[in-house]
Amino acid sequence: MPGMSQTIPATESPPTATDRASLDTESSPGAADRASLATGSPEAAVTRASLDTESPPAAADRASLATGSPEAAVTRADLELLLLIRHFELALLDLFGRGELNGTTHTCLGQEYVPVALTPLLQPDDYVFSNHRGHGHYLARYQDPEGLLAEIMGREGAICSGVGGSQHILRDRYLSTGVQGESLPVAAGVALHLRGTGALACVYIGDGTWGEGSVYEALNLASLWNLPLLVIVENNGIAQSTPTTCQLAGTIRDRAHAFGIRHHGVTSIDLTEIRSQIAPLITSVRTDSHPLVIEFATHRLGPHSKGDDTRPPDQVRHLPDWYRQVQPTPLFAQADEAARTRIAAIVGEVSARPLSRWSACG
């Protein structure tokens, strides 16, 4: 990949036994459901409880997203980026509904704030690895809806000449893949080359991806070799059509802790609050060269792909949505209309372009 050093740094000695409490980055009390793990001796229960210094973003915590102030503070730049992603995704579903797109796509409706929160915290020399639900990740990184739509539609001006489509994008230090669990070991390999440079490898995965063995192989090496690897987990509570509670035993936090990797849970959708929490943690990944898992408790408001949502419509309608929370802000109406108009114009312009051409020989 561009800018990649070919010299592998010397492997450091693995860390010694660590006080498990230090793996947590919050000081809030442990979740009540952790008591169910204390099925052995009282001593074992106490030991497990000592790991719990933060509340994991489990199903119960996701309900907290609907509470608090109905009006979220947001800057104009953040609002414009949030709305750009929202209306881009809505336009894709509309295009599929009209039969103007082929294949499939996976929108990030409801999750747009996650990559937007990270945008000012990632540097140009960082690597970003995305997944099948990655339009928001790309747009937050490059703000290039024209190139992304051209890629999805197979039109001139496409990022990858139209051969990558919705899921497989390569641009500079950004790479996305539709293969679950594939990006994390690749990101770990890149992070190995980034040690000592101040840059990091950021990889987005979902809760469902924790069923892939490659995730654990990558986390093992990331911890053993002290890699500057930032794992962003978008836990939307559903893996395709299966609720996470039906397919994931235990918690993601405890799985990170099993490898001696720190974990931080985020349940807020307020961008300022999120950044205040995670900015120093991300800085420490760069300066101290060690992996970190940040788990966002979020919600997928759209279907898994373009039309396969098995959830009752009423259930989806009542899920928390940042879009509703920012509507009372003075900037919203004008910014929302501007984003809607811009995306509509882009759809019209890109749709009129000739088909993209690609040659295996360049």
C-alpha positions, 0 to 999 in steps of 0.5 A: 500500500502507498507509503508503506515501509518495508522494514519490520521493527524488532518485536518487543517483549510481551507485556507482563501480567497486568492489573486487569482494571487498567484495561478499562478506560472509564470509571463507571460501575460495572454492568449488572448483567456481569453478576451472571458470570459469577457462577463459581467461587466467591473469589472468582466472582470478585476477580471478575468484578474487578475487571468491570470499571466501565459499563459495556454498551450492551442492549440495556445501555443502548436504551440510554441513547434515547434519553437526555437532552432532545437537542444535541450540540453540533457544529456546522461542519459536523452537521453538514457531514452528517447530513451528506452521509444520510442523504447519500445513503437514502439516495442509494436506496432510492436508486435501487428501488427504481432499478437503477443500481445493480448488485447490493449495498449496505447503508449506515443509516443511524451510524453516521455519527461514528466516523464523523466523530473520528474525523478530526482525530485521524491524521492524513498518514493514518490507515483506515480499513473499512467493511461492507457498511463503509460509505460513511467511513469513506465520506467522512474521510474524503467527502467525495460523494461524486467519486463514491456514487460513480464507483457504485454506478460504474460511471466515469470518475469512479474511485476504482474504475467501477470494479470495486463497487459499494464494498471494495474501495482502495484510495490512498491509505483507505481500504474497504472489503466486504469479507467479514474479518478480513480487514483486521489482520491486514490492519494489524500487519500495517500497524506493525510497520507504523510502530514508532511513526506516530501514525496508526491503523484504524479498522472498523468492524461490527458486532457480528464480525466477532464470530470470525477467528481471524479477529482473535488471531489479529488481536493476539498479535496486536497485543503481543507486539504492542501495535498502534491498532485502533479497533472501532466496533459499531455494535448495532445490536443485529448481525444481518438479521440475527440479534446480537444477543442470540449470537454473541456470548459474553461481551466484546469488552471481555473478549478484548480483555482476554488479550490484555487489550484496553476497551472503551465503551461509547453510548453517547451520540453527542460528538463533542462528548464522544471526542472528549472521551476518546481523543486522549485514548487515541493519542495514547495509541500513537504515543505508547504504541498499543492496541485499543478497542472502542465500542460504539453502542449504535443502531442500524436504521436501514436494512442489512442490505437494500431490502432485507430487514426482518425487524417489525417497522414499528421497532425500527421507527422507535430506535434512537436517531441522531437526525431527530435529535439535531432537528431543533438546532437553528442550523438544521433546516437549511443544512438539511435542504442543502444536503438533500439538494446537493445529493440530488444534483450529484445523482443526476450528474453522475447518472448521465456520465458514460460507463467507466472503463477499466483495463487490467494493464492500467 
